[in-house]
Amino acid sequence: MRVQSLSFENYRNLLPGEFFPVEGVNVIWGSNAQGKTNLLEAVWLFTGGHSFRGSRDADLVHRELDGTSRESARLVLQFSGGGREQTAELKLQNGRRMASLNGVGKRTASALVGAFCAVVFSPEHLSLVKDGPSERRSFLDSAICQLRPSYAGLLNHYNRTLQQRNSLLKDIPRHGELLDTLEIWDERLAGFGAGIMEERQRYIKRLAPKASEIYGGISRQKEELGLQYQMTAALEEGTMEQCHQAMLQALHRCRREDLGAGFTTTGPHRDDLLLTINGAAARVFGSQGQQRSAVLALKLAEAAVLEEIIGEPPVVLLDDVMSELDTERQEYLLNHLQGRQIFITCCDPANVRLLEQGGVFQVQEGSILQQEKGVMHVPSFRAGYGNQNG
């Protein structure tokens, strides 16, 4: 999968124009708040997902310095995917996104899922290591949803059943006659939970060796990354039926605790993905550079698994990836990730000098300037409007 061009109009602080990346590594550099992340965010939106920065759709349309917003923004992506050249378009207006693919309008922007595939790393993703288990569960579930869209429905069924069981747990102390109905919800929750646990186990088995290999490359084989799925309702991996029975037993075992707490204390909603570096928990003992390298390895391994499934490499978006990494790790990311199109943003022009082959673009006040052999080519669309974060 490859981006051939991206055009934008009234998007964040980017001046109206087009961006033509190269096939391999594209380094996008410039000072803070110039528009580097906005460019990656615009590409990411064509996956059908929301902004990886957590921004509302209404915030994506350009705002003037006085705070007033333009009426709408428009993005057009020319890309190769699925064995052919394709065109996708997004229009952002009144806080909504309208999409079309190859000239055919889509009911929602999320209908683009699967047409254009990408994996993104941003500084916010460091929470995968630094924060609690919910972040790591979200990573697993989001990655699996890209591979198996039906998994999103399974998650919804589980979460609704979990809410209903939790409500029942709160009501039983006041209405003891409801206790017998708990068995029904235990059975339903265990059935959906078993499916989630099995999917996560299957995904981690594919992800772990790839993440370990990539992390070894980033660290020049000096360190080893380990991944382990920690389940609260089962002691070891198993089939769906084994997971089902294990979760039923766990729900029965924890029933008194659940009634006292008023919520369900065991199940895939409480599981975790343990990350270790040389056998020690990365969350507790990893340095800033090691933690960033671990998240990068997870994201690049996610791309590798996705490539196996869809038969072509997804586009890789790495935002502000160079900080906290030593020169050896930076050089690896720039020059040793062949076979896919990569976009890397950074602030320090010194990072650019490490690049052996690829495209270099400077972003300055919303303008994209292509650098080739030390010469800046300034696009004709420089005249524009004021700044907006990015």
HELIX and SHEET records of a PDB file:
HELIX    1   1 LYS A   36  TRP A   44  1                                   9    
HELIX    2   2 LEU A   45  THR A   47  5                                   3    
HELIX    3   3 ASP A   57  LEU A   60  5                                   4    
HELIX    4   4 ALA A  109  LEU A  112  5                                   4    
HELIX    5   5 PRO A  123  LEU A  126  5                                   4    
HELIX    6   6 SER A  127  LYS A  130  1                                   4    
HELIX    7   7 PRO A  133  LEU A  147  1                                  15    
HELIX    8   8 SER A  150  ASP A  171  1                                  22    
HELIX    9   9 GLY A  176  THR A  181  5                                   6    
HELIX   10  10 LEU A  182  ILE A  218  1                                  37    
HELIX   11  11 MET A  240  ARG A  253  1                                  14    
HELIX   12  12 ARG A  255  ALA A  261  1                                   7    
HELIX   13  13 PRO A  268  ARG A  270  5                                   3    
HELIX   14  14 ALA A  282  PHE A  285  1                                   4    
HELIX   15  15 GLN A  288  ILE A  310  1                                  23    
HELIX   16  16 THR A  327  ASN A  335  1                                   9    
HELIX   17  17 PRO A  349  LEU A  354  5                                   6    
SHEET    1   A 6 GLY A  17  PHE A  19  0                                        
SHEET    2   A 6 ARG A   2  GLU A   9 -1                                        
SHEET    3   A 6 SER A  72  GLY A  81 -1                                        
SHEET    4   A 6 ARG A  84  GLN A  93 -1                                        
SHEET    5   A 6 ARG A  96  LEU A 101 -1                                        
SHEET    6   A 6 VAL A 104  LYS A 106 -1                                        
SHEET    1   B 7 ALA A 118  PHE A 121  0                                        
SHEET    2   B 7 VAL A 315  LEU A 318  1                                        
SHEET    3   B 7 ILE A 342  CYS A 346  1                                        
SHEET    4   B 7 VAL A  25  TRP A  29  1                                        
SHEET    5   B 7 GLY A 359  GLN A 364  1                                        
SHEET    6   B 7 SER A 367  GLU A 372 -1                                        
SHEET    7   B 7 VAL A 375  HIS A 377 -1                                        
SHEET    1   C 3 LEU A 225  GLN A 230  0                                        
SHEET    2   C 3 ASP A 272  ILE A 277 -1                                        
SHEET    3   C 3 ALA A 280  ALA A 281 -1                                        
END                                                                             
